[in-house]
Amino acid sequence: MFGFLIAVIAGAATPKLETPLARPLARALREHIPVAAEEVRVLAFMIALVCAAVLCALFDTGTPLGLAVGGALGYFGQRLWRVIAREVERRKS
């Protein structure tokens, strides 16, 4: 469960990692691997999940499935929450 929570936090932190980590890494990779502008957010997500995996290994917790699901829920969490809240409000009316 702790690994899942680490992954949720990593997914939610993805937008904040884009500028300080993903963009410089993309610039460094462009000499060898073309990185499109749309792929920088994916690169940030990969960095976040690798960091989450390292933390899970250090704490000896989590599973690959838990990391994948937690990361996806963290990444899409705000959008999912808005959809659920909108649906609840619609059903109340």
C-alpha positions in Angstrom: 0.0 0.0 0.0 2.8 2.4 0.8 4.3 1.8 -2.7 0.9 2.7 -4.2 0.8 5.9 -2.3 4.4 6.8 -3.4 3.3 6.2 -7.0 0.2 8.4 -6.6 2.4 11.2 -5.3 4.8 10.7 -8.1 2.0 10.8 -10.7 0.6 14.0 -9.2 4.1 15.6 -9.1 4.7 15.0 -12.8 3.8 18.5 -14.0 6.1 20.0 -11.4 9.0 17.8 -12.7 8.6 18.9 -16.3 10.6 22.2 -16.2 13.4 21.4 -13.8 14.1 17.8 -14.9 12.4 16.7 -18.1 13.2 19.7 -20.3 17.0 19.6 -19.6 17.0 15.9 -20.1 15.1 16.2 -23.4 17.7 18.8 -24.5 20.5 16.5 -23.6 18.9 13.6 -25.4 18.1 15.5 -28.6 21.6 15.0 -29.9 21.1 11.2 -29.9 17.3 10.7 -29.7 14.7 13.1 -31.2 12.3 14.2 -28.4 9.2 16.0 -29.6 7.7 18.8 -27.5 4.7 16.7 -26.7 6.9 14.0 -25.3 8.4 16.1 -22.5 5.5 15.5 -20.2 5.8 11.7 -20.8 9.5 12.0 -20.0 8.6 13.8 -16.7 6.2 11.0 -15.9 8.9 8.4 -16.6 11.3 10.3 -14.3 8.6 10.4 -11.6 7.9 6.7 -11.8 11.6 5.8 -11.8 12.0 7.8 -8.6 8.9 6.1 -7.1 10.4 2.7 -8.0 13.7 3.6 -6.3 11.8 4.7 -3.2 9.7 1.5 -3.2 12.9 -0.5 -3.5 14.5 1.4 -0.6 11.4 0.8 1.6 10.9 -2.7 0.2 7.3 -2.0 -0.6 5.0 -2.0 -3.6 4.5 -4.0 -6.7 4.8 -3.2 -10.4 1.0 -3.1 -10.8 0.6 -0.9 -7.8 3.2 1.5 -9.2 1.5 1.6 -12.6 -2.0 2.1 -11.2 -0.9 4.5 -8.6 1.1 6.6 -11.0 -1.8 6.7 -13.5 -4.3 7.7 -10.7 -1.9 10.4 -9.5 -1.4 11.7 -13.0 -5.1 11.8 -13.9 -6.3 12.3 -10.3 -7.5 15.9 -10.6 -9.3 15.3 -13.8 -10.9 12.1 -12.5 -12.0 14.0 -9.3 -13.7 16.7 -11.4 -15.6 14.2 -13.5 -16.8 12.3 -10.4 -17.8 15.6 -8.7 -19.6 16.8 -11.8 -21.5 13.4 -12.0 -22.5 13.6 -8.3 -23.8 17.1 -8.8 -25.7 16.1 -11.9 -27.3 13.2 -10.0 -28.3 15.4 -7.1 -30.2 17.8 -9.5 
